[in-house]
Amino acid sequence: MNIFFLLIIILFSGALLSFISNRITPKISGIVSFATISFVSFLFFTQVNIGETFQFTLGEIQMQFGVTPYTFVFAIIVLGLGTLASLYSIGYMKDKERLGYFYSNFILTITGMIGIVFSQDFISFFIFWEIMTWSSYLLVIYNGYNSRNIGMKYMIFSAIGAYAMLTAIVSIKANYGTYNIAEAMQNGAFNFSENIYIPIMLLVGFSVKAALMPLHVWAPNAYSKSPMSFTSIFSGAMSKMGILGIGLVLASAYSYTNDDSTNYVTILRYTLGWLGGITAVMGTIYALIQTDAKKLLAYSSVAQLGYIIVG
């Protein structure tokens, strides 16, 4: 069995086993979560080679998994933080209720993110993006009724981002005849000289997850109301999936520019630069006036994302 498939199957199995084990004793769920993510991290760093790919056909759709030097960095973030957060959660969540619910969705969120890192076609990318979004939503509303309005706002913005991405993906297939991300980049799908709405739609979808102002309004409350042991994953790793996508679009836009698209790329550069700067400054200001520690950290996380986007 291919290593990429194996890692995804282990994570899905761990999520199911974590949910079931809660019926036996809640303590086991946390141990299963930590063991699953730790084992996947070990296999990834010892068995996966940068540049390795795996292709398979689902119906008439050619799907591809792999890891590049760029996505490898994000894998380190996801698995590193995932392992540490799952270990921390064993102690933090020990007296909480519905631990099977918590840990199964915790692992599914990690599964979605690592699936995004592995995906080299838009179909699998979008599927894992939705797995990440829905499982994280279920953790945002974990603390009960008071969190549901916050969760609803999170899902509304996530839906806006998802539909924007889906529109771009369908348009790429219609105009360039491929779902493969590398082929779309090489064919100039993001070069702004034609079908300018494709990179714009993708950037909207990714910017929602990256909490770029003014698409950030869901983030502070979602970060602060989710369980503390998950907040580090939410702000530290999941938001970086938006950065991953923004980087892909920008790298392609710069690599395949021509005289027709240079002006568009310049406008894009300044627009994202200013939005990132505003996010960094305003996020810091909002953090300074908070009296709640979790909200302070939430706004600080938004500010840090602004710094990353400027970079």
C-alpha positions in Angstrom: 0.0 0.0 0.0 1.3 3.5 -0.9 2.6 5.4 2.1 0.3 8.4 1.5 -2.8 6.2 1.5 -1.5 4.4 4.6 -1.1 7.6 6.6 -4.6 8.8 5.7 -6.1 5.4 6.6 -4.3 5.3 9.9 -5.7 8.8 10.7 -9.3 7.8 9.8 -9.0 4.6 11.8 -7.6 6.5 14.7 -10.6 8.9 14.6 -13.0 6.0 14.6 -11.1 4.1 17.3 -10.9 7.2 19.5 -14.7 7.6 19.3 -15.4 4.0 20.1 -12.8 3.7 22.9 -14.7 6.4 24.8 -17.4 3.9 25.4 -14.9 1.8 27.3 -13.2 4.5 29.3 -12.7 8.2 28.4 -9.0 8.1 29.3 -8.3 5.8 26.4 -9.6 8.3 23.8 -6.8 10.8 24.5 -4.2 8.1 24.5 -5.5 6.8 21.1 -5.4 10.3 19.7 -1.8 10.9 20.8 -0.7 7.5 19.6 -2.3 7.9 16.2 -0.9 11.3 15.4 2.6 10.4 16.9 2.7 7.2 14.8 1.7 9.0 11.6 4.3 11.7 12.3 7.0 9.0 12.8 6.0 7.2 9.5 5.9 10.5 7.6 9.4 11.7 8.6 10.9 8.2 8.2 9.1 6.9 5.1 8.0 9.8 2.9 10.5 11.3 0.4 10.2 14.8 -0.9 9.2 14.6 -4.6 7.6 11.2 -4.2 4.1 11.0 -5.9 1.3 8.5 -6.1 -1.4 8.6 -8.8 -4.7 6.8 -9.0 -8.0 7.1 -10.9 -11.3 7.6 -9.3 -14.0 7.1 -11.9 -12.7 9.4 -14.7 -10.8 11.7 -12.4 -7.0 11.4 -12.1 -6.0 12.1 -8.5 -2.5 12.5 -7.2 -0.8 12.6 -3.8 2.7 13.7 -3.0 4.9 16.1 -1.1 7.0 19.0 -2.4 9.7 21.0 -0.6 7.0 23.7 -0.2 4.3 21.5 1.3 6.8 19.6 3.4 7.2 22.7 5.5 3.4 22.7 6.2 3.5 19.0 7.0 6.0 19.8 9.8 3.7 22.5 11.2 0.6 20.2 11.1 2.2 17.1 12.5 4.5 18.9 15.0 1.7 20.9 16.5 -0.8 18.0 16.2 1.5 15.7 18.3 2.2 18.3 21.0 -1.5 19.4 21.2 -2.8 15.8 21.4 -0.3 15.2 24.3 -1.4 18.3 26.1 -5.0 17.5 25.6 -4.7 14.2 27.6 -4.3 16.2 30.8 -6.4 19.3 29.9 -9.5 17.3 28.7 -9.4 14.6 31.4 -12.4 15.8 33.3 -14.4 17.0 30.3 -17.5 15.3 28.7 -17.9 13.8 25.3 -14.2 13.0 24.9 -14.9 10.6 22.1 -16.6 13.4 20.1 -13.7 15.7 20.9 -10.8 13.4 20.0 -12.4 11.9 16.9 -12.9 15.4 15.4 -9.5 16.5 16.6 -7.9 13.6 14.6 -10.2 14.3 11.6 -9.0 18.0 11.5 -5.4 16.7 11.4 -6.5 14.3 8.7 -8.0 17.1 6.6 -4.9 19.3 6.9 -2.4 16.5 6.1 -4.6 15.5 3.2 -4.5 19.1 1.9 -0.7 18.9 2.2 -0.6 15.7 0.3 -3.1 16.6 -2.4 -1.7 17.5 -5.8 -5.1 17.7 -7.6 -8.0 20.1 -6.9 -10.6 17.3 -6.2 -8.7 15.7 -3.3 -7.6 19.1 -2.1 -11.2 20.3 -1.9 -12.4 17.1 -0.3 -9.8 17.3 2.5 -10.5 21.1 2.8 -14.1 20.2 3.6 -13.1 17.5 6.1 -10.9 20.0 7.9 -13.7 22.7 7.9 -16.5 20.5 9.2 -14.5 18.7 11.9 -13.1 22.0 13.2 -16.7 23.4 13.2 -17.8 20.6 15.4 -15.0 21.5 17.8 -15.9 25.2 17.8 -19.4 24.3 19.0 -18.0 21.7 21.5 -18.6 23.9 24.5 -22.3 24.1 24.0 -25.1 26.5 23.1 -23.2 29.7 23.6 -20.7 28.6 21.0 -23.3 27.8 18.3 -23.7 31.4 17.1 -19.9 31.6 16.8 -19.9 28.3 15.0 -22.6 29.5 12.6 -20.5 32.6 11.7 -17.5 30.4 11.1 -19.5 28.1 8.8 -21.0 31.0 6.8 -17.6 32.4 6.1 -16.2 28.9 5.4 -19.0 28.3 2.9 -18.2 31.6 1.1 -14.6 30.5 0.8 -15.5 27.0 -0.2 -17.9 28.0 -2.9 -15.4 30.5 -4.2 -12.8 27.7 -4.4 -15.2 25.3 -6.1 -16.2 27.9 -8.7 -12.5 28.4 -9.5 -11.9 24.6 -9.7 -14.7 24.0 -12.1 -13.6 26.9 -14.2 -10.0 25.5 -14.3 -11.4 22.2 -15.5 -13.6 23.9 -18.1 -10.9 26.2 -19.5 -7.7 24.2 -19.0 -8.9 20.6 -19.0 -7.2 19.4 -15.9 -7.7 19.0 -12.1 -4.0 18.6 -11.5 -2.6 21.6 -9.6 0.9 21.5 -11.3 -0.6 21.2 -14.8 -3.0 24.1 -14.1 -0.1 26.3 -13.0 2.0 25.3 -16.0 -0.9 26.0 -18.3 -1.2 29.5 -16.9 -4.4 29.1 -15.0 -3.3 31.7 -12.4 -1.5 34.1 -14.7 -4.2 36.9 -14.7 -3.9 37.5 -18.4 -7.2 35.6 -19.0 -9.9 34.3 -16.7 -8.8 36.7 -14.0 -11.7 35.5 -11.8 -10.0 32.1 -11.3 -7.0 33.3 -9.1 -9.3 35.9 -7.5 -11.8 33.2 -6.4 -9.0 31.0 -5.1 -7.5 33.9 -3.1 -10.9 34.7 -1.6 -11.3 31.1 -0.5 -7.8 30.9 1.0 -7.9 34.3 2.6 -11.0 33.3 4.6 -9.1 30.5 6.2 -6.0 32.8 6.7 -8.2 35.3 8.5 -7.1 38.2 6.2 -9.1 41.4 7.0 -11.9 42.0 6.2 -12.6 38.2 6.0 -11.3 37.7 9.6 -14.4 38.4 11.6 -15.1 34.7 12.3 -11.6 34.0 13.7 -11.2 35.7 17.1 -14.4 34.2 18.7 -13.8 30.8 17.0 -10.2 30.7 18.3 -11.2 31.8 21.8 -14.3 29.6 22.2 -12.8 26.3 21.0 -11.3 24.1 23.6 -7.8 25.3 24.6 -6.1 22.1 23.6 -7.5 22.6 20.1 -6.9 26.4 19.8 -3.2 25.9 19.1 -4.1 23.7 16.1 -6.8 26.1 15.0 -4.6 29.3 15.0 -1.2 27.7 14.6 -1.8 25.1 11.9 -5.2 25.3 10.3 -4.9 29.0 9.4 -1.7 28.1 7.6 -3.6 26.0 5.1 -4.9 29.4 3.7 -1.3 30.6 3.5 -0.4 27.4 1.6 -3.0 28.1 -1.0 -2.1 31.8 -1.3 1.5 30.9 -1.8 0.6 28.5 -4.6 -1.4 31.1 -6.5 1.2 33.8 -6.0 4.1 31.5 -7.1 2.2 30.7 -10.2 1.2 34.3 -10.9 4.9 35.4 -10.7 6.3 32.4 -12.6 4.0 32.7 -15.6 3.6 36.5 -16.0 3.6 38.2 -19.3 3.1 41.7 -20.6 -0.7 41.4 -20.3 -0.7 40.1 -16.8 2.2 42.2 -15.2 -0.1 45.0 -14.2 -2.6 42.7 -12.6 0.2 41.0 -10.6 1.4 44.4 -9.4 -2.1 45.3 -8.3 -2.4 42.0 -6.5 0.9 42.4 -4.8 0.0 45.9 -3.4 -3.5 44.8 -2.5 -2.4 41.8 -0.5 0.5 43.7 1.0 -1.8 46.5 2.3 -4.4 44.0 3.5 -1.7 42.0 5.3 -0.3 45.2 6.8 -3.8 46.3 8.0 -4.4 42.8 9.4 -1.1 42.9 11.3 -1.6 46.4 12.8 -5.3 46.1 13.6 -4.9 42.6 15.0 -2.2 43.8 17.3 -4.3 46.8 18.4 -7.3 44.6 19.2 -5.1 42.2 21.1 -3.7 45.0 23.3 -7.2 46.1 24.5 -8.4 42.6 25.4 -9.1 41.5 29.0 -9.7 37.9 28.1 -6.4 35.9 27.6 -7.9 33.6 24.9 -9.2 36.5 22.9 -5.8 38.3 23.3 -4.1 35.2 21.8 -6.8 35.0 19.1 -6.3 38.5 17.9 -2.5 38.1 18.2 -2.8 35.0 15.9 -4.7 37.1 13.4 -2.0 39.7 13.5 0.7 37.1 12.9 -1.1 35.9 9.8 -1.0 39.5 8.5 2.8 39.5 8.9 3.0 36.2 7.0 0.9 37.5 4.1 3.0 40.7 3.9 6.1 38.5 3.6 
